[in-house]
């Protein structure tokens, strides 16, 4: 795992990269939040979708809801970046749409869009 702190529009944002799945369950999500907070002090995270277990994107597992609720509870805003067009689930598309219209969790195509979105939040 690699964590880089970037500044955009007066906001500090952690960009997390890696070559293996970092979030497999609620505990690994909490561990990631703690690592980012400890290393950067950031409460805004950009994370590539490849770092999330594929079961996250199967809403029947409830994993996405449980994990994202932890981010919200701990006041950590997150942008998950990548191409989500390969998922056929209408419920997942609706979930992504609703998340993108909120203020805590975003699903965006690029790292730059994630940084931009998170930097503009109040």
C-alpha positions as CSV (number, residue, x, y, z in Angstrom):
1,X,0.0,0.0,0.0
2,X,1.2,3.5,-0.9
3,X,-0.4,6.6,0.6
4,X,0.4,10.0,-0.9
5,X,-1.0,13.2,0.5
6,X,-2.0,15.9,-2.0
7,X,-3.4,19.4,-1.6
8,X,-6.1,20.8,-3.8
9,X,-8.1,23.9,-3.2
10,X,-6.9,24.1,0.4
11,X,-7.9,20.5,1.3
12,X,-5.6,17.6,2.1
13,X,-6.5,14.4,0.4
14,X,-4.9,11.0,0.7
15,X,-4.5,9.0,-2.5
16,X,-4.1,5.3,-1.8
17,X,-2.6,3.0,-4.4
18,X,-1.5,-0.6,-4.3
19,X,-1.2,-3.8,-6.3
20,X,-3.5,-6.0,-4.1
21,X,-6.9,-5.9,-2.5
22,X,-6.8,-3.7,0.7
23,X,-10.4,-3.8,1.7
24,X,-12.0,-7.2,2.1
25,X,-14.3,-6.6,5.0
26,X,-15.3,-4.0,7.6
27,X,-12.2,-4.5,9.7
28,X,-9.8,-4.0,6.8
29,X,-11.7,-0.8,5.9
30,X,-11.2,0.4,9.5
31,X,-7.6,-0.5,9.3
32,X,-7.2,1.5,6.1
33,X,-8.9,4.6,7.6
34,X,-6.6,4.3,10.7
35,X,-3.5,4.0,8.5
36,X,-4.4,7.0,6.4
37,X,-5.2,9.1,9.4
38,X,-2.0,8.1,11.2
39,X,0.3,8.7,8.1
40,X,-1.4,11.8,6.6
41,X,-4.0,13.2,9.0
42,X,-6.4,13.2,6.1
43,X,-10.2,12.6,6.3
44,X,-10.6,12.5,2.5
45,X,-9.4,9.4,0.6
46,X,-9.2,8.6,-3.1
47,X,-9.1,4.8,-3.6
48,X,-9.0,2.8,-6.8
49,X,-11.8,0.2,-7.1
50,X,-9.1,-2.5,-7.7
51,X,-8.2,-2.2,-4.0
52,X,-11.7,-3.3,-3.0
53,X,-12.8,-6.9,-2.9
54,X,-15.2,-7.8,-5.8
55,X,-17.8,-8.8,-3.2
56,X,-18.0,-5.1,-2.4
57,X,-19.8,-4.6,-5.7
58,X,-22.3,-7.4,-5.1
59,X,-24.9,-5.5,-3.1
60,X,-26.5,-8.8,-1.9
61,X,-23.4,-9.3,0.4
62,X,-24.2,-6.0,2.2
63,X,-20.5,-5.4,2.3
64,X,-20.6,-2.0,0.5
65,X,-23.2,-0.6,2.8
66,X,-21.4,-1.8,6.0
67,X,-18.1,-0.5,4.8
68,X,-19.3,2.9,3.6
69,X,-21.3,3.3,6.8
70,X,-18.0,3.1,8.7
71,X,-16.5,5.9,6.5
72,X,-19.6,8.0,7.2
73,X,-19.6,7.3,10.9
74,X,-15.9,8.3,11.2
75,X,-16.5,11.4,9.0
76,X,-14.1,10.2,6.3
77,X,-15.1,11.1,2.7
78,X,-14.1,8.8,0.0
79,X,-13.9,8.7,-3.8
80,X,-13.7,5.3,-5.3
81,X,-12.2,5.6,-8.8
82,X,-12.3,3.3,-11.8
83,X,-14.6,2.0,-14.6
84,X,-17.9,0.8,-13.2
85,X,-19.5,0.2,-16.6
86,X,-18.7,-3.5,-16.5
87,X,-21.2,-4.1,-13.6
88,X,-24.6,-5.2,-15.0
89,X,-26.5,-4.8,-11.7
90,X,-29.2,-2.1,-11.9
91,X,-29.2,-1.9,-8.1
92,X,-25.5,-1.2,-8.1
93,X,-25.9,1.5,-10.8
94,X,-28.6,3.1,-8.7
95,X,-26.4,2.8,-5.6
96,X,-23.6,4.6,-7.4
97,X,-26.0,7.3,-8.7
98,X,-27.4,8.0,-5.3
99,X,-23.9,8.0,-3.7
100,X,-22.6,10.5,-6.3
101,X,-25.5,12.8,-5.4
102,X,-24.6,12.7,-1.7
103,X,-21.8,14.3,0.2
104,X,-19.7,11.5,1.6
105,X,-19.1,8.7,-1.0
106,X,-18.4,9.1,-4.7
107,X,-17.7,6.7,-7.6
108,X,-15.7,8.5,-10.3
109,X,-13.7,7.6,-13.4
110,X,-10.3,9.1,-12.6
111,X,-8.0,10.0,-9.8
112,X,-8.0,13.7,-10.8
113,X,-11.9,13.8,-10.7
114,X,-11.8,12.1,-7.3
115,X,-9.3,14.7,-5.9
116,X,-11.3,17.6,-7.5
117,X,-14.6,16.3,-6.0
118,X,-13.2,15.8,-2.5
119,X,-11.4,19.1,-2.5
120,X,-14.6,21.0,-3.2
121,X,-16.6,19.6,-0.3
122,X,-17.4,21.6,2.8
